Amino acid sequence: MTTPIIFIAPIILPASSARGEDLEVRVSAPATGDHLPIIIFAHGYGKSLDEYAPLVNFWAAHGFESKLH
């Protein structure tokens, strides 16, 4: 059985002067629950936040809070 999920995207984290580009993050999580285990997934260069949405949504539907950047 899967759980309904919520997500917020993009969350923009301002870059430091050394990095130069803002970081865009997607957070997916079960609609209910607390003290959830967290998965941080860095997809690498050349992909968008939306391309891995099915994967992080799957994790969220199975009880993990997922952060994709």
PyMOL Python script that loads the backbone (N, CA, C, O; Angstrom):
from pymol import cmd

cmd.read_pdbstr("""\
ATOM      1  N   MET A   1       0.843  -1.182   0.000  1.00  0.00           N
ATOM      2  CA  MET A   1       0.000   0.000   0.000  1.00  0.00           C
ATOM      3  C   MET A   1       0.890   1.248   0.000  1.00  0.00           C
ATOM      4  O   MET A   1       1.856   1.320   0.759  1.00  0.00           O
ATOM      5  N   THR A   2       0.573   2.211  -0.833  1.00  0.00           N
ATOM      6  CA  THR A   2       1.346   3.449  -0.886  1.00  0.00           C
ATOM      7  C   THR A   2       0.604   4.564  -0.171  1.00  0.00           C
ATOM      8  O   THR A   2      -0.608   4.503   0.034  1.00  0.00           O
ATOM      9  N   THR A   3       1.351   5.568   0.196  1.00  0.00           N
ATOM     10  CA  THR A   3       0.840   6.718   0.930  1.00  0.00           C
ATOM     11  C   THR A   3       0.748   7.912  -0.002  1.00  0.00           C
ATOM     12  O   THR A   3       1.621   8.070  -0.856  1.00  0.00           O
ATOM     13  N   PRO A   4      -0.274   8.768   0.118  1.00  0.00           N
ATOM     14  CA  PRO A   4      -0.301  10.006  -0.669  1.00  0.00           C
ATOM     15  C   PRO A   4       0.927  10.863  -0.333  1.00  0.00           C
ATOM     16  O   PRO A   4       1.412  10.871   0.799  1.00  0.00           O
ATOM     17  N   ILE A   5       1.405  11.570  -1.335  1.00  0.00           N
ATOM     18  CA  ILE A   5       2.602  12.393  -1.143  1.00  0.00           C
ATOM     19  C   ILE A   5       2.317  13.856  -1.428  1.00  0.00           C
ATOM     20  O   ILE A   5       1.317  14.214  -2.050  1.00  0.00           O
ATOM     21  N   ILE A   6       3.228  14.682  -0.954  1.00  0.00           N
ATOM     22  CA  ILE A   6       3.256  16.101  -1.293  1.00  0.00           C
ATOM     23  C   ILE A   6       4.667  16.417  -1.777  1.00  0.00           C
ATOM     24  O   ILE A   6       5.623  15.732  -1.414  1.00  0.00           O
ATOM     25  N   PHE A   7       4.791  17.456  -2.599  1.00  0.00           N
ATOM     26  CA  PHE A   7       6.129  17.888  -2.993  1.00  0.00           C
ATOM     27  C   PHE A   7       6.132  19.388  -3.208  1.00  0.00           C
ATOM     28  O   PHE A   7       5.105  20.006  -3.491  1.00  0.00           O
ATOM     29  N   ILE A   8       7.317  19.951  -3.064  1.00  0.00           N
ATOM     30  CA  ILE A   8       7.539  21.371  -3.310  1.00  0.00           C
ATOM     31  C   ILE A   8       8.730  21.464  -4.259  1.00  0.00           C
ATOM     32  O   ILE A   8       9.784  20.886  -3.997  1.00  0.00           O
ATOM     33  N   ALA A   9       8.559  22.190  -5.357  1.00  0.00           N
ATOM     34  CA  ALA A   9       9.650  22.337  -6.317  1.00  0.00           C
ATOM     35  C   ALA A   9       9.370  23.530  -7.216  1.00  0.00           C
ATOM     36  O   ALA A   9       8.208  23.781  -7.535  1.00  0.00           O
ATOM     37  N   PRO A  10      10.343  24.243  -7.619  1.00  0.00           N
ATOM     38  CA  PRO A  10      11.685  24.204  -7.068  1.00  0.00           C
ATOM     39  C   PRO A  10      11.790  25.074  -5.818  1.00  0.00           C
ATOM     40  O   PRO A  10      11.121  26.100  -5.690  1.00  0.00           O
ATOM     41  N   ILE A  11      12.627  24.644  -4.928  1.00  0.00           N
ATOM     42  CA  ILE A  11      13.050  25.481  -3.799  1.00  0.00           C
ATOM     43  C   ILE A  11      14.411  26.015  -4.216  1.00  0.00           C
ATOM     44  O   ILE A  11      15.317  25.241  -4.524  1.00  0.00           O
ATOM     45  N   ILE A  12      14.556  27.310  -4.226  1.00  0.00           N
ATOM     46  CA  ILE A  12      15.808  27.929  -4.684  1.00  0.00           C
ATOM     47  C   ILE A  12      16.671  28.272  -3.471  1.00  0.00           C
ATOM     48  O   ILE A  12      16.260  29.034  -2.595  1.00  0.00           O
ATOM     49  N   LEU A  13      17.865  27.700  -3.434  1.00  0.00           N
ATOM     50  CA  LEU A  13      18.833  28.019  -2.390  1.00  0.00           C
ATOM     51  C   LEU A  13      19.881  28.938  -3.017  1.00  0.00           C
ATOM     52  O   LEU A  13      20.592  28.528  -3.934  1.00  0.00           O
ATOM     53  N   PRO A  14      19.981  30.168  -2.535  1.00  0.00           N
ATOM     54  CA  PRO A  14      20.919  31.120  -3.138  1.00  0.00           C
ATOM     55  C   PRO A  14      22.361  30.617  -3.062  1.00  0.00           C
ATOM     56  O   PRO A  14      22.779  30.014  -2.074  1.00  0.00           O
ATOM     57  N   ALA A  15      23.095  30.878  -4.119  1.00  0.00           N
ATOM     58  CA  ALA A  15      24.488  30.440  -4.207  1.00  0.00           C
ATOM     59  C   ALA A  15      25.400  31.378  -3.441  1.00  0.00           C
ATOM     60  O   ALA A  15      25.143  32.574  -3.309  1.00  0.00           O
ATOM     61  N   SER A  16      26.468  30.791  -2.945  1.00  0.00           N
ATOM     62  CA  SER A  16      27.528  31.614  -2.381  1.00  0.00           C
ATOM     63  C   SER A  16      28.301  32.231  -3.545  1.00  0.00           C
ATOM     64  O   SER A  16      28.147  31.811  -4.692  1.00  0.00           O
ATOM     65  N   SER A  17      29.106  33.200  -3.255  1.00  0.00           N
ATOM     66  CA  SER A  17      29.882  33.831  -4.325  1.00  0.00           C
ATOM     67  C   SER A  17      30.861  32.841  -4.955  1.00  0.00           C
ATOM     68  O   SER A  17      31.233  33.009  -6.117  1.00  0.00           O
ATOM     69  N   ALA A  18      31.281  31.821  -4.223  1.00  0.00           N
ATOM     70  CA  ALA A  18      32.221  30.831  -4.757  1.00  0.00           C
ATOM     71  C   ALA A  18      31.542  29.872  -5.737  1.00  0.00           C
ATOM     72  O   ALA A  18      32.175  29.410  -6.686  1.00  0.00           O
ATOM     73  N   ARG A  19      30.279  29.574  -5.518  1.00  0.00           N
ATOM     74  CA  ARG A  19      29.579  28.605  -6.375  1.00  0.00           C
ATOM     75  C   ARG A  19      29.088  29.252  -7.654  1.00  0.00           C
ATOM     76  O   ARG A  19      29.284  28.708  -8.741  1.00  0.00           O
ATOM     77  N   GLY A  20      28.452  30.406  -7.538  1.00  0.00           N
ATOM     78  CA  GLY A  20      28.033  31.129  -8.727  1.00  0.00           C
ATOM     79  C   GLY A  20      26.638  30.842  -9.239  1.00  0.00           C
ATOM     80  O   GLY A  20      26.059  31.710  -9.893  1.00  0.00           O
ATOM     81  N   GLU A  21      26.064  29.680  -8.984  1.00  0.00           N
ATOM     82  CA  GLU A  21      24.711  29.358  -9.444  1.00  0.00           C
ATOM     83  C   GLU A  21      23.852  28.958  -8.258  1.00  0.00           C
ATOM     84  O   GLU A  21      24.308  28.275  -7.341  1.00  0.00           O
ATOM     85  N   ASP A  22      22.592  29.399  -8.294  1.00  0.00           N
ATOM     86  CA  ASP A  22      21.661  28.971  -7.256  1.00  0.00           C
ATOM     87  C   ASP A  22      21.404  27.476  -7.388  1.00  0.00           C
ATOM     88  O   ASP A  22      21.515  26.916  -8.479  1.00  0.00           O
ATOM     89  N   LEU A  23      21.062  26.837  -6.281  1.00  0.00           N
ATOM     90  CA  LEU A  23      20.757  25.417  -6.257  1.00  0.00           C
ATOM     91  C   LEU A  23      19.241  25.245  -6.208  1.00  0.00           C
ATOM     92  O   LEU A  23      18.577  25.819  -5.345  1.00  0.00           O
ATOM     93  N   GLU A  24      18.696  24.457  -7.130  1.00  0.00           N
ATOM     94  CA  GLU A  24      17.265  24.166  -7.143  1.00  0.00           C
ATOM     95  C   GLU A  24      17.051  22.800  -6.513  1.00  0.00           C
ATOM     96  O   GLU A  24      17.719  21.830  -6.871  1.00  0.00           O
ATOM     97  N   VAL A  25      16.118  22.731  -5.575  1.00  0.00           N
ATOM     98  CA  VAL A  25      15.862  21.504  -4.824  1.00  0.00           C
ATOM     99  C   VAL A  25      14.383  21.150  -4.912  1.00  0.00           C
ATOM    100  O   VAL A  25      13.530  22.036  -4.939  1.00  0.00           O
ATOM    101  N   ARG A  26      14.085  19.876  -4.954  1.00  0.00           N
ATOM    102  CA  ARG A  26      12.721  19.361  -4.891  1.00  0.00           C
ATOM    103  C   ARG A  26      12.622  18.529  -3.621  1.00  0.00           C
ATOM    104  O   ARG A  26      13.483  17.685  -3.370  1.00  0.00           O
ATOM    105  N   VAL A  27      11.589  18.752  -2.817  1.00  0.00           N
ATOM    106  CA  VAL A  27      11.344  17.959  -1.614  1.00  0.00           C
ATOM    107  C   VAL A  27      10.032  17.212  -1.799  1.00  0.00           C
ATOM    108  O   VAL A  27       8.992  17.824  -2.042  1.00  0.00           O
ATOM    109  N   SER A  28      10.081  15.890  -1.683  1.00  0.00           N
ATOM    110  CA  SER A  28       8.898  15.035  -1.744  1.00  0.00           C
ATOM    111  C   SER A  28       8.798  14.300  -0.417  1.00  0.00           C
ATOM    112  O   SER A  28       9.809  13.862   0.132  1.00  0.00           O
ATOM    113  N   ALA A  29       7.580  14.163   0.099  1.00  0.00           N
ATOM    114  CA  ALA A  29       7.401  13.505   1.387  1.00  0.00           C
ATOM    115  C   ALA A  29       6.006  12.906   1.476  1.00  0.00           C
ATOM    116  O   ALA A  29       5.097  13.328   0.760  1.00  0.00           O
ATOM    117  N   PRO A  30       5.835  11.920   2.359  1.00  0.00           N
ATOM    118  CA  PRO A  30       4.483  11.422   2.610  1.00  0.00           C
ATOM    119  C   PRO A  30       3.612  12.567   3.124  1.00  0.00           C
ATOM    120  O   PRO A  30       4.111  13.468   3.799  1.00  0.00           O
ATOM    121  N   ALA A  31       2.340  12.541   2.815  1.00  0.00           N
ATOM    122  CA  ALA A  31       1.431  13.607   3.241  1.00  0.00           C
ATOM    123  C   ALA A  31       1.267  13.635   4.755  1.00  0.00           C
ATOM    124  O   ALA A  31       0.900  14.673   5.306  1.00  0.00           O
ATOM    125  N   THR A  32       1.525  12.536   5.437  1.00  0.00           N
ATOM    126  CA  THR A  32       1.448  12.486   6.896  1.00  0.00           C
ATOM    127  C   THR A  32       2.691  11.811   7.444  1.00  0.00           C
ATOM    128  O   THR A  32       3.403  11.114   6.721  1.00  0.00           O
ATOM    129  N   GLY A  33       2.943  12.022   8.718  1.00  0.00           N
ATOM    130  CA  GLY A  33       4.065  11.373   9.394  1.00  0.00           C
ATOM    131  C   GLY A  33       5.062  12.376   9.924  1.00  0.00           C
ATOM    132  O   GLY A  33       5.085  13.537   9.512  1.00  0.00           O
ATOM    133  N   ASP A  34       5.875  11.914  10.833  1.00  0.00           N
ATOM    134  CA  ASP A  34       6.956  12.736  11.367  1.00  0.00           C
ATOM    135  C   ASP A  34       8.135  11.825  11.685  1.00  0.00           C
ATOM    136  O   ASP A  34       8.000  10.601  11.701  1.00  0.00           O
ATOM    137  N   HIS A  35       9.277  12.424  11.933  1.00  0.00           N
ATOM    138  CA  HIS A  35      10.518  11.675  12.166  1.00  0.00           C
ATOM    139  C   HIS A  35      10.773  10.686  11.020  1.00  0.00           C
ATOM    140  O   HIS A  35      11.086   9.517  11.249  1.00  0.00           O
ATOM    141  N   LEU A  36      10.636  11.170   9.811  1.00  0.00           N
ATOM    142  CA  LEU A  36      10.783  10.328   8.625  1.00  0.00           C
ATOM    143  C   LEU A  36      12.254  10.127   8.271  1.00  0.00           C
ATOM    144  O   LEU A  36      13.057  11.044   8.446  1.00  0.00           O
ATOM    145  N   PRO A  37      12.622   8.943   7.775  1.00  0.00           N
ATOM    146  CA  PRO A  37      13.966   8.785   7.235  1.00  0.00           C
ATOM    147  C   PRO A  37      14.096   9.656   5.979  1.00  0.00           C
ATOM    148  O   PRO A  37      13.120   9.880   5.264  1.00  0.00           O
ATOM    149  N   ILE A  38      15.298  10.136   5.727  1.00  0.00           N
ATOM    150  CA  ILE A  38      15.520  11.069   4.614  1.00  0.00           C
ATOM    151  C   ILE A  38      16.471  10.454   3.594  1.00  0.00           C
ATOM    152  O   ILE A  38      17.480   9.845   3.950  1.00  0.00           O
ATOM    153  N   ILE A  39      16.130  10.626   2.319  1.00  0.00           N
ATOM    154  CA  ILE A  39      17.018  10.270   1.209  1.00  0.00           C
ATOM    155  C   ILE A  39      17.398  11.576   0.516  1.00  0.00           C
ATOM    156  O   ILE A  39      16.524  12.346   0.118  1.00  0.00           O
ATOM    157  N   ILE A  40      18.689  11.824   0.374  1.00  0.00           N
ATOM    158  CA  ILE A  40      19.173  12.972  -0.396  1.00  0.00           C
ATOM    159  C   ILE A  40      19.748  12.412  -1.690  1.00  0.00           C
ATOM    160  O   ILE A  40      20.694  11.625  -1.680  1.00  0.00           O
ATOM    161  N   PHE A  41      19.156  12.834  -2.804  1.00  0.00           N
ATOM    162  CA  PHE A  41      19.519  12.290  -4.113  1.00  0.00           C
ATOM    163  C   PHE A  41      20.029  13.416  -4.995  1.00  0.00           C
ATOM    164  O   PHE A  41      19.293  14.354  -5.299  1.00  0.00           O
ATOM    165  N   ALA A  42      21.290  13.325  -5.406  1.00  0.00           N
ATOM    166  CA  ALA A  42      21.876  14.295  -6.335  1.00  0.00           C
ATOM    167  C   ALA A  42      21.914  13.651  -7.711  1.00  0.00           C
ATOM    168  O   ALA A  42      22.618  12.662  -7.914  1.00  0.00           O
ATOM    169  N   HIS A  43      21.165  14.200  -8.652  1.00  0.00           N
ATOM    170  CA  HIS A  43      21.007  13.570  -9.960  1.00  0.00           C
ATOM    171  C   HIS A  43      22.145  13.832 -10.921  1.00  0.00           C
ATOM    172  O   HIS A  43      22.207  13.184 -11.966  1.00  0.00           O
ATOM    173  N   GLY A  44      23.030  14.732 -10.627  1.00  0.00           N
ATOM    174  CA  GLY A  44      24.149  15.010 -11.521  1.00  0.00           C
ATOM    175  C   GLY A  44      23.814  16.100 -12.520  1.00  0.00           C
ATOM    176  O   GLY A  44      22.726  16.676 -12.489  1.00  0.00           O
ATOM    177  N   TYR A  45      24.742  16.372 -13.390  1.00  0.00           N
ATOM    178  CA  TYR A  45      24.585  17.448 -14.365  1.00  0.00           C
ATOM    179  C   TYR A  45      23.759  16.987 -15.557  1.00  0.00           C
ATOM    180  O   TYR A  45      23.768  15.810 -15.919  1.00  0.00           O
ATOM    181  N   GLY A  46      23.050  17.926 -16.155  1.00  0.00           N
ATOM    182  CA  GLY A  46      22.358  17.649 -17.393  1.00  0.00           C
ATOM    183  C   GLY A  46      20.942  17.146 -17.252  1.00  0.00           C
ATOM    184  O   GLY A  46      20.285  16.908 -18.265  1.00  0.00           O
ATOM    185  N   LYS A  47      20.448  16.975 -16.061  1.00  0.00           N
ATOM    186  CA  LYS A  47      19.081  16.508 -15.852  1.00  0.00           C
ATOM    187  C   LYS A  47      18.312  17.588 -15.093  1.00  0.00           C
ATOM    188  O   LYS A  47      18.906  18.451 -14.446  1.00  0.00           O
ATOM    189  N   SER A  48      17.007  17.527 -15.181  1.00  0.00           N
ATOM    190  CA  SER A  48      16.182  18.487 -14.456  1.00  0.00           C
ATOM    191  C   SER A  48      15.556  17.827 -13.234  1.00  0.00           C
ATOM    192  O   SER A  48      15.594  16.605 -13.092  1.00  0.00           O
ATOM    193  N   LEU A  49      14.984  18.633 -12.360  1.00  0.00           N
ATOM    194  CA  LEU A  49      14.301  18.120 -11.177  1.00  0.00           C
ATOM    195  C   LEU A  49      13.141  17.203 -11.552  1.00  0.00           C
ATOM    196  O   LEU A  49      12.834  16.258 -10.825  1.00  0.00           O
ATOM    197  N   ASP A  50      12.508  17.475 -12.665  1.00  0.00           N
ATOM    198  CA  ASP A  50      11.318  16.724 -13.047  1.00  0.00           C
ATOM    199  C   ASP A  50      11.631  15.330 -13.604  1.00  0.00           C
ATOM    200  O   ASP A  50      10.782  14.441 -13.538  1.00  0.00           O
ATOM    201  N   GLU A  51      12.819  15.128 -14.142  1.00  0.00           N
ATOM    202  CA  GLU A  51      13.125  13.835 -14.762  1.00  0.00           C
ATOM    203  C   GLU A  51      13.188  12.694 -13.755  1.00  0.00           C
ATOM    204  O   GLU A  51      12.892  11.549 -14.099  1.00  0.00           O
ATOM    205  N   TYR A  52      13.567  12.993 -12.521  1.00  0.00           N
ATOM    206  CA  TYR A  52      13.637  11.963 -11.489  1.00  0.00           C
ATOM    207  C   TYR A  52      12.451  12.022 -10.526  1.00  0.00           C
ATOM    208  O   TYR A  52      12.444  11.318  -9.516  1.00  0.00           O
ATOM    209  N   ALA A  53      11.466  12.837 -10.820  1.00  0.00           N
ATOM    210  CA  ALA A  53      10.294  12.966  -9.957  1.00  0.00           C
ATOM    211  C   ALA A  53       9.619  11.620  -9.700  1.00  0.00           C
ATOM    212  O   ALA A  53       9.247  11.360  -8.556  1.00  0.00           O
ATOM    213  N   PRO A  54       9.438  10.745 -10.697  1.00  0.00           N
ATOM    214  CA  PRO A  54       8.799   9.451 -10.396  1.00  0.00           C
ATOM    215  C   PRO A  54       9.568   8.635  -9.354  1.00  0.00           C
ATOM    216  O   PRO A  54       8.955   7.965  -8.523  1.00  0.00           O
ATOM    217  N   LEU A  55      10.882   8.683  -9.389  1.00  0.00           N
ATOM    218  CA  LEU A  55      11.692   7.938  -8.428  1.00  0.00           C
ATOM    219  C   LEU A  55      11.535   8.499  -7.021  1.00  0.00           C
ATOM    220  O   LEU A  55      11.263   7.747  -6.084  1.00  0.00           O
ATOM    221  N   VAL A  56      11.705   9.818  -6.858  1.00  0.00           N
ATOM    222  CA  VAL A  56      11.598  10.385  -5.509  1.00  0.00           C
ATOM    223  C   VAL A  56      10.158  10.338  -5.000  1.00  0.00           C
ATOM    224  O   VAL A  56       9.939  10.232  -3.793  1.00  0.00           O
ATOM    225  N   ASN A  57       9.183  10.414  -5.886  1.00  0.00           N
ATOM    226  CA  ASN A  57       7.789  10.261  -5.465  1.00  0.00           C
ATOM    227  C   ASN A  57       7.525   8.833  -4.991  1.00  0.00           C
ATOM    228  O   ASN A  57       6.760   8.631  -4.047  1.00  0.00           O
ATOM    229  N   PHE A  58       8.142   7.848  -5.626  1.00  0.00           N
ATOM    230  CA  PHE A  58       8.018   6.464  -5.182  1.00  0.00           C
ATOM    231  C   PHE A  58       8.561   6.323  -3.765  1.00  0.00           C
ATOM    232  O   PHE A  58       7.915   5.729  -2.901  1.00  0.00           O
ATOM    233  N   TRP A  59       9.765   6.879  -3.526  1.00  0.00           N
ATOM    234  CA  TRP A  59      10.338   6.807  -2.180  1.00  0.00           C
ATOM    235  C   TRP A  59       9.420   7.487  -1.162  1.00  0.00           C
ATOM    236  O   TRP A  59       9.196   6.961  -0.072  1.00  0.00           O
ATOM    237  N   ALA A  60       8.893   8.650  -1.521  1.00  0.00           N
ATOM    238  CA  ALA A  60       8.010   9.381  -0.611  1.00  0.00           C
ATOM    239  C   ALA A  60       6.742   8.579  -0.323  1.00  0.00           C
ATOM    240  O   ALA A  60       6.271   8.553   0.814  1.00  0.00           O
ATOM    241  N   ALA A  61       6.192   7.932  -1.337  1.00  0.00           N
ATOM    242  CA  ALA A  61       4.979   7.131  -1.147  1.00  0.00           C
ATOM    243  C   ALA A  61       5.218   5.917  -0.260  1.00  0.00           C
ATOM    244  O   ALA A  61       4.275   5.309   0.247  1.00  0.00           O
ATOM    245  N   HIS A  62       6.496   5.570  -0.076  1.00  0.00           N
ATOM    246  CA  HIS A  62       6.833   4.430   0.767  1.00  0.00           C
ATOM    247  C   HIS A  62       7.488   4.864   2.081  1.00  0.00           C
ATOM    248  O   HIS A  62       8.210   4.087   2.705  1.00  0.00           O
ATOM    249  N   GLY A  63       7.230   6.117   2.499  1.00  0.00           N
ATOM    250  CA  GLY A  63       7.615   6.542   3.844  1.00  0.00           C
ATOM    251  C   GLY A  63       8.902   7.306   4.009  1.00  0.00           C
ATOM    252  O   GLY A  63       9.332   7.538   5.138  1.00  0.00           O
ATOM    253  N   PHE A  64       9.537   7.710   2.917  1.00  0.00           N
ATOM    254  CA  PHE A  64      10.788   8.456   3.010  1.00  0.00           C
ATOM    255  C   PHE A  64      10.558   9.906   2.598  1.00  0.00           C
ATOM    256  O   PHE A  64       9.806  10.178   1.662  1.00  0.00           O
ATOM    257  N   GLU A  65      11.202  10.827   3.291  1.00  0.00           N
ATOM    258  CA  GLU A  65      11.259  12.204   2.808  1.00  0.00           C
ATOM    259  C   GLU A  65      12.439  12.258   1.855  1.00  0.00           C
ATOM    260  O   GLU A  65      13.548  11.871   2.226  1.00  0.00           O
ATOM    261  N   SER A  66      12.226  12.725   0.646  1.00  0.00           N
ATOM    262  CA  SER A  66      13.262  12.720  -0.388  1.00  0.00           C
ATOM    263  C   SER A  66      13.602  14.142  -0.801  1.00  0.00           C
ATOM    264  O   SER A  66      12.714  14.952  -1.067  1.00  0.00           O
ATOM    265  N   LYS A  67      14.890  14.436  -0.851  1.00  0.00           N
ATOM    266  CA  LYS A  67      15.368  15.734  -1.308  1.00  0.00           C
ATOM    267  C   LYS A  67      16.189  15.491  -2.565  1.00  0.00           C
ATOM    268  O   LYS A  67      17.182  14.763  -2.541  1.00  0.00           O
ATOM    269  N   LEU A  68      15.769  16.099  -3.649  1.00  0.00           N
ATOM    270  CA  LEU A  68      16.415  15.926  -4.946  1.00  0.00           C
ATOM    271  C   LEU A  68      17.055  17.240  -5.349  1.00  0.00           C
ATOM    272  O   LEU A  68      16.404  18.284  -5.359  1.00  0.00           O
ATOM    273  N   HIS A  69      18.325  17.178  -5.677  1.00  0.00           N
ATOM    274  CA  HIS A  69      19.003  18.368  -6.225  1.00  0.00           C
ATOM    275  C   HIS A  69      19.985  17.961  -7.271  1.00  0.00           C
ATOM    276  O   HIS A  69      20.657  18.814  -7.852  1.00  0.00           O
TER     277      HIS A  69
END
""", "prot")
cmd.dss("prot")
cmd.show_as("cartoon", "prot")
cmd.util.cbc("prot")
cmd.orient("prot")
